[in-house]
């Protein structure tokens, strides 16, 4: 199922502003805690401001976790040793929010007919044999199998630290485009 996201704006999105505000609220909560013991008549107000800033920091953290739950899940699996079996190439670290932004930049989106500020991004997953499965929503099939998107996908994956070559892109009747990924030539060469 495609995911509806807010269309990128030049003035800034809440998705990029609110997490930064969390750091500012955290920095705001520290000085009142330091000042409170030296000003006993003002201590209650300082503690209130500090506690309120910490609550706002927690709210920003929860918002960031909800916004990036795929990335957080991938990092938890990566750090706590949950291994994916039978995968030739593990792309979980790069298939989160950054990849959705890449799809928006490449124009692999469908405009939401009900809201002008939203677009639909296709669902992307890696299947067990090292292939990438991208849902072809709307009229995206031709754009997904085009050479320009394949080159862009290769450059995105190589820029993310994976030496990968896209061998083929095939559309199947289940409504998805399957990308066969192989390791690049650098990882196949013998080193002496």
URGI-V665946 format. One record per backbone hydrogen bond with DSSP energy under -1.0 kcal/mol. NH is the residue of the N-H (numbers start at 1). CO is the residue of the C=O. If there is no record, write none. Layout:
NH&CO ; NH&CO
This chain:
3&121 ; 5&119 ; 7&117 ; 16&13 ; 17&13 ; 18&14 ; 21&17 ; 22&18 ; 24&20 ; 25&21 ; 26&22 ; 27&23 ; 28&24 ; 29&25 ; 34&30 ; 35&31 ; 36&32 ; 39&35 ; 42&39 ; 46&42 ; 47&43 ; 48&44 ; 49&45 ; 50&46 ; 51&47 ; 52&48 ; 53&49 ; 54&50 ; 55&51 ; 56&52 ; 57&53 ; 58&54 ; 59&55 ; 60&56 ; 61&57 ; 62&58 ; 63&59 ; 64&60 ; 65&61 ; 66&62 ; 67&63 ; 68&64 ; 72&68 ; 73&69 ; 74&70 ; 75&71 ; 76&72 ; 77&73 ; 78&74 ; 79&75 ; 80&76 ; 82&77 ; 94&91 ; 95&92 ; 100&96 ; 101&97 ; 102&98 ; 103&99 ; 104&100 ; 105&101 ; 106&102 ; 108&103 ; 109&107 ; 110&120 ; 112&118 ; 119&5 ; 120&110 ; 121&3 ; 125&133 ; 127&131 ; 130&127 ; 132&179 ; 133&125 ; 134&177 ; 135&123 ; 136&175 ; 137&135 ; 140&137 ; 144&140 ; 145&141 ; 150&146 ; 151&147 ; 152&148 ; 153&149 ; 154&150 ; 155&151 ; 156&152 ; 157&153 ; 158&154 ; 159&155 ; 160&156 ; 161&158 ; 162&157 ; 164&162 ; 165&182 ; 167&180 ; 170&178 ; 172&176 ; 175&172 ; 177&134 ; 178&170 ; 179&132 ; 180&168 ; 182&165 ; 184&163 ; 189&185
